[in-house]
């Protein structure tokens, strides 16, 4: 996959400060278990930048993505508890 650049991301955001803020929030979501929106085998920061560059992550849908990540985390925790109770 081609390299991601800051300029790719800035096509969708007004400035670098907004990019940093959005990328940090998305990295936190990914580390909490959010499902990636684009396929790549990179670290969370690169994953977040790729998602921003492809306009899949923006300030308008950031809260929705956080809610989905939290639901996914709870579901996985319940799955683990159920499997341990059965075993």
C-alpha positions as CSV (number, residue, x, y, z in Angstrom):
1,X,0.0,0.0,0.0
2,X,1.3,3.5,-0.8
3,X,2.6,5.7,1.9
4,X,0.1,8.0,3.6
5,X,1.0,11.7,3.8
6,X,-0.2,14.6,5.9
7,X,-1.3,16.4,2.7
8,X,-3.6,13.5,1.9
9,X,-5.3,14.0,5.3
10,X,-5.4,17.8,5.0
11,X,-7.6,17.5,1.9
12,X,-10.4,16.7,4.4
13,X,-9.5,18.9,7.3
14,X,-9.0,22.7,7.7
15,X,-5.5,22.5,9.4
16,X,-2.8,20.4,11.1
17,X,-4.2,21.0,14.5
18,X,-7.5,19.5,13.6
19,X,-5.7,16.5,12.0
20,X,-3.7,15.9,15.2
21,X,-6.8,16.1,17.4
22,X,-8.9,13.8,15.1
23,X,-6.0,11.3,14.7
24,X,-5.4,11.1,18.5
25,X,-9.1,10.4,19.2
26,X,-9.2,7.7,16.5
27,X,-6.1,6.0,17.8
28,X,-7.6,5.9,21.3
29,X,-10.7,4.2,19.8
30,X,-8.6,1.7,17.9
31,X,-6.6,0.8,21.0
32,X,-9.9,0.2,22.9
33,X,-11.0,-2.3,20.2
34,X,-12.7,-0.3,17.5
35,X,-12.9,-2.1,14.2
36,X,-10.7,-0.6,11.5
37,X,-12.5,1.1,8.6
38,X,-9.8,0.4,6.0
39,X,-7.6,-2.7,5.6
40,X,-4.0,-2.3,6.5
41,X,-1.4,-3.9,8.7
42,X,0.1,-0.9,10.3
43,X,0.2,0.6,13.8
44,X,-2.9,2.5,15.1
45,X,-1.6,5.9,14.1
46,X,-1.1,5.0,10.5
47,X,-4.4,3.2,10.5
48,X,-6.1,6.4,11.8
49,X,-4.3,8.6,9.2
50,X,-5.4,6.2,6.4
51,X,-9.0,6.4,7.6
52,X,-8.9,10.2,7.8
53,X,-7.3,10.5,4.3
54,X,-10.1,8.3,2.9
55,X,-12.7,10.5,4.6
56,X,-14.0,7.6,6.7
57,X,-13.2,9.3,10.0
58,X,-14.3,12.9,10.6
59,X,-15.4,15.0,13.5
60,X,-19.1,14.5,12.5
61,X,-18.9,10.7,13.0
62,X,-16.3,10.5,15.7
63,X,-18.8,10.0,18.6
64,X,-20.7,7.4,16.6
65,X,-17.4,5.5,16.0
66,X,-16.6,5.8,19.8
67,X,-20.0,4.4,20.7
68,X,-19.5,1.4,18.3
69,X,-16.1,0.7,19.8
70,X,-17.5,0.7,23.3
71,X,-20.3,-1.7,22.2
72,X,-17.7,-3.9,20.6
73,X,-15.6,-3.9,23.8
74,X,-18.6,-4.8,25.9
75,X,-19.7,-7.6,23.5
76,X,-16.2,-9.1,23.6
77,X,-16.1,-8.9,27.4
78,X,-19.5,-10.7,27.6
79,X,-18.2,-13.3,25.2
80,X,-15.2,-14.0,27.4
81,X,-17.3,-14.2,30.5
82,X,-19.7,-16.6,28.9
83,X,-16.9,-18.8,27.6
84,X,-15.2,-19.0,31.0
85,X,-18.5,-19.8,32.7
86,X,-19.1,-22.7,30.3
87,X,-15.6,-24.1,30.6
